[in-house]
Amino acid sequence: MLGCNPIYLVGMDFSCPIAPASKEWIHYDEKRMTKQDFLMSAEWTAAFAKNHPDLKIYNMSADGLPLPG
């Protein structure tokens, strides 16, 4: 990824603590809501990290969705 290592994900929480009432928002757990495209982005990011084990990738969001893997 352009020679960047490590990579720090800032603001990539893939969720929202309070979301407007809308069909597109999904309850992820008791304190977070997300959307289908946020979930797909989180899955893509996790797959990218898995496919590039040489990269150090840090998710700096303490309150966001946990990235699988």
C-alpha positions in Angstrom: 0.0 0.0 0.0 2.4 2.6 -1.3 5.1 1.5 1.1 3.2 2.6 4.2 3.8 0.4 7.2 2.4 0.6 9.8 -1.1 1.8 8.8 -3.2 3.6 11.5 -7.0 3.6 10.9 -8.4 6.8 12.4 -12.1 7.5 12.3 -12.8 4.0 10.8 -15.3 2.9 13.5 -17.8 1.4 11.0 -20.6 2.3 13.4 -22.5 5.1 15.2 -23.6 5.3 18.8 -26.8 7.0 17.9 -28.3 6.8 14.4 -31.4 8.3 12.9 -34.5 6.2 12.7 -34.1 4.6 9.3 -34.4 1.1 7.9 -30.8 1.2 6.7 -29.4 1.3 10.3 -28.9 -2.1 12.1 -28.4 -2.7 15.8 -25.0 -4.2 16.1 -25.1 -4.5 19.9 -26.6 -2.6 22.8 -24.4 0.5 22.3 -23.7 0.7 18.5 -25.6 0.8 15.3 -24.2 0.2 11.8 -25.3 -0.1 8.2 -24.8 -2.8 5.7 -22.2 -0.8 3.7 -20.3 -0.2 7.0 -20.2 -3.9 7.7 -19.0 -4.6 4.2 -16.2 -2.0 4.6 -15.2 -3.6 7.9 -15.1 -7.1 6.3 -13.0 -5.7 3.4 -10.6 -4.1 5.8 -10.2 -7.3 7.8 -9.7 -9.3 4.6 -7.0 -6.8 3.4 -5.2 -7.1 6.7 -5.4 -10.9 6.5 -4.0 -11.0 3.0 -1.1 -8.7 3.9 0.3 -10.2 7.1 3.5 -8.2 6.6 1.6 -4.9 7.2 1.0 -3.7 10.7 -2.5 -2.3 10.8 -3.9 -0.6 13.9 -7.5 0.4 14.4 -7.4 3.5 16.6 -11.1 3.6 17.2 -11.9 2.4 20.7 -15.7 2.6 20.3 -16.1 1.2 16.8 -16.9 -2.3 15.5 -14.2 -4.9 16.2 -12.5 -5.9 13.0 -12.7 -9.7 12.4 -9.4 -11.5 12.5 
